[in-house]
């Protein structure tokens, strides 16, 4: 494979990923053509994942590719959008092994089949540095129905899908900072391969006043919703939805309040944090259950400013609300 060169690799491994999308032109042109369905608008999002920063340097390349794609699909889900296609721009290390490039394409092929999307373009290059994966995902939503961060109103509940904190614990295990115990496989899987809530797009459109995906940590990301909406937010840590392994870990900690803070700030959960009017909360939870996940109220938006965090009624001091790149 090392004799392929850039264009041989694109033709052999990436062009087949675009074969079923007419506007991709088999990746033979400089750009792609895409149009939304009638009555819909396009939603675009982009993220870059860097080896050693967003995933471990020795991560399986197929898994790293899938995580990069899924992180973007999660952003689409947060706006109530249905995914259509994606572009990827990759910077390979100069000494990249063939297995890295082969695994990358293998991973994309797996998730294309799962999520029903197609590669339509991008770029490949190499540099003296870490492996970097950039993905731009494209989705569609009925015009005027995109759910933004700024729509929360006083009294809306903060509802989060699934469970939080698993990915943070999984990273601790993968990095050797936490001993792998019972349920470690679940935590590692949540860190390495998040589950974007694309199946909840219609539920988000129907019931959420505002939404964001939880990539940097629940408290940080929900705080972005509060700030964009010009509101305050109270989060009650004792209500966090936790998996069995996370609950077992929490029970072993000497300071349960600060342990809960870790779970709520660790990030990489890729769940959805939504502002939901109280009279829509039951319907939203039911729609989530029908799609195979849960939705739990963990706080409330109010007219005050800032984010306050409590544990069984007592205020908790937060040093850092979530992950930040700089």
N, C-alpha and C positions, 0 to 999 in steps of 0.2 A: 504493500500500500504506500510506502514511503516515496515511491517514484511517481505517484499520482500528481503531485503538485496541487496548488490551490484549486484550479479549475477542474482538474480531474476529480478531486474530492467532492466538489460541489455537484458535478454531473452524476457521480456514482452514488453518493450518500444523501445529499440534500435535495436535489431535484426530484427524486421519487416522493419525497414528503410533500411536494407541491403539485403532484400529478393530477389530483382530483379537484383542484381549484382553478377554474377557467382563467381568471384574471391574473394568475401567477405566471402564466406564459412559460411554464416549465423552468423558471428561473433563468431564462435566456435573455431577458431585457434588464434595463437599469432600474426599473420600477414596476410596480404591480397596479392593477386596476381593481377597484372594489366599490360596490354600491350597496347601500343598505336596502332592506326590504321596504316596500311601499309603506309610507307613514312612519318610518323609523329614522332615527338619527344615529350616527356613528359615535362610539365612545372609544377613546384611545388612551392607553396607559403604557408607561415604560419603566423598567427597573434594570439595574445592573447588579450582578452578584460576582463577588471577587473571592477566589480561593484564599483561604486563611483568614477571611473576614466574615463571609456569610456562610461558608461551609468549610469543613476541614480540608487541608491540603491533600490528604490521602483519601478523600471521599471517592466512592465509586463514580466514574464520570457519567454513567447513565442516570444515577440518582441526582447528581448535581444539575444535570440538564433538566430533569423533570421538576426539581424544586424551583429552578429559575422560571420555567414556564408557569408553574402553579402559582407562584407569587404574583404574577401579573393577572392570571385568571381571577385571583382573589380580589384584586382591585376592581375588575369588571363587575364581579358579584356585588361588591359594596355599592355600586351605583345602579343595581338592578338590571344590568346588561347581560345579554346572551352572547357568549363568545363566538366569533366568526373565523378569525385567522390571526396569524402572528408573524412577525419578522424577528430574526435573531442576528446580532452582530457579535462575533466571537474574536477575542484576542488570545491566540495560543501562545504559550511560552516557546521561545526559540528552539528549545530542546524537547518539545512535546513528543511523547511516544505515540506510535500509531494507535495503541489501545485507548488513549485519551480521546482521539478524534472518532474512532469507531464507536466507543461507548456513548459519546455525546449524541451521535445520530441515532443509536439504538434507543436511548432514553426518550428522545423526542418522538420517535415512531410509536413507542408504547403509549405515551400520553395523548398523542393525536387520535389514536383509536379509542381511548377512554372518553375523551371530551369532544370528539367529533369536529376537530378543527384542523387547519392546514397551514403549513409554512408557505409564505408568499414572497419572501425576500429577505434581505439583510446584507451582511458583509462578513468576510473572514480575513484575518490578518495575523501577524505574529510580532512579538516584541520581547525585549529582555525584561521580563517581569512575571507576575503571577497570571494564572489563567483567569480570564474575565469573560462573563457571559452577559450580554445585553439582550433583553427581549422587549419588543413592543407588541402589545396585544391589542386587538381590535374587536369590539363588540357592537351590538346594536340594542337600542331600546326605543319603544314608542316615543315619538316626539313629545316633549314636555313632561315625560315621566321619569327622567333620570333623577335618582335620589342623591342629593348632595349632602355635604356636612353641615350646611348652614340652616337646615330646616327645623331644628328642634324648637320646641315651645315650652314655656314654664309648665311644670307638672308632668311632662313626658317621662316615661320610665326609660332608664338605660337597660337594654336587654342584650345579652350576649349569647351567641349560639355555641353549642357544643361545650367543651371544657377548656379551661385556661391553665397555663403553667406547665403543661406536659412537655412542650418543646424546650423550655428553659431547663427543666430537669434532665431531659434527654441530652442537651448540650453539656451539662455538667458531667454526665456519665461518659459521653463520648470523649470529653477532654480529660478524663481521669480525675476530676475533682470530686466526684461522688461515686461511691461504691455501687456497683450494679447489683441490685437485689431483685426480689420478686416484682414482676411487672416492668422490668427494665426494657424488655423488647418493645413494649407499648410506647414507652417514653422516647426511646431512640427513634422509633418509626415516626412519631409526631415531629421530632426535630428534623429528620432527614427528608421526609416526604409528606408535607402538609396536605390537607384535603380542602381545596378551595370550595366554597359553598355556592357553586354556580347553579345548583338545583334550586336555590332559594331566590333567584332573580325576581320571579313573579311575586313571591311573598314580600320581598323588600319593597317592590313597587306598590303593592296593595296596602301595606300596613305601616311602613316605616316613614317617619317624617324626616329623618336624617340617618346617615349610615357611614361607617368607615370599617376597613378591615384591620384586624389586630396584628400588626406586623412588628411594631416597636414596643408593645406592652399595652395592656388594657387601660391602665390609668392614663398613660401618655396619649394614646390614640383617642380615647373617649374625651380627654381634655381638649383635643383638637376640634371635636364636634361642638363642645361647649363654647370654645373661643369663637369659632366661625359663626355660631348662632347668637353670640352676644349674651350668653347665659352662664350661670354657675352650675356646678355638678357636685352631688354628694355620692360617694361610693361606699358601700357597706361590705367590708371584706368577708364577713362571716357568711355572706350569701353567694360567694364565688362558686360556680359549678366546677367540681373537681372530679377527675377520674379516680378509680380505685387506687392506682399506684401513687398518685399525687396526694390523695387523702391519707394514705398510709405514711408517706413521707412527712406530711404536715403533723401527724400525730406524734412523731418522734422528735419534733423540734422543741427546744426549751422556751422559745419566745414565739408563740403561735401567731401573734399579730405581725411581727416582722417576717416570719416565714410566709405568711399570706401576702405580704407586700412583695416578696420575691416572686411569687407566682403571678401576681397582677402586674408586674413590671418587666418580666423576663423577655417577653416578645416571642416572635416567630410562631404564634398560635395560628394565624391566618383564619381565625373565626371572624364573625361579623359582630360589631358593636353598633346597635341601632337605638335611636330615639323613637320610642313608640308611644303614641297616645294611650293613656291607661285603658280607655274603652276599646282599644284594638289589641291589647296585649294578649288576651286569650286566643283571639283569632290568629295572631302571628305565631304564637306557640303551637297552635294546632297545625298550621301550615308547615312549620318546621318539622313537627313530628311526622307528618305525612311524607316529608322528604327524607326522613331517616335520621334526624338529629333533634336536639332540644333547643329551647330558648329560655333563658333565666333572667329575671329582673335582678339587677345588682346595684341599682342606684336610681337617682331621680334628678332631673334638671330643674333648676330654679332661677329666680330673678337675681340672685346674688352673683358675684363675680368669683372666678377661680374654682379650683377643684379641692374639695375636702374629702378626706378618707377617714373612715371610722371602723372600729372593730368592736362589735357588741356595744355600740353606743359611745365608746371612748375615742377621741380623736387620735389619729396616728400620724406621726411625722414621716414625710417622704423625702429622702435625700435626692433621689433621681426617679422621675416618673416612668422612664423607659429608656430604650436604647437610642443613642444618637451617634451619627457618624463622625461629627466633629463639634 
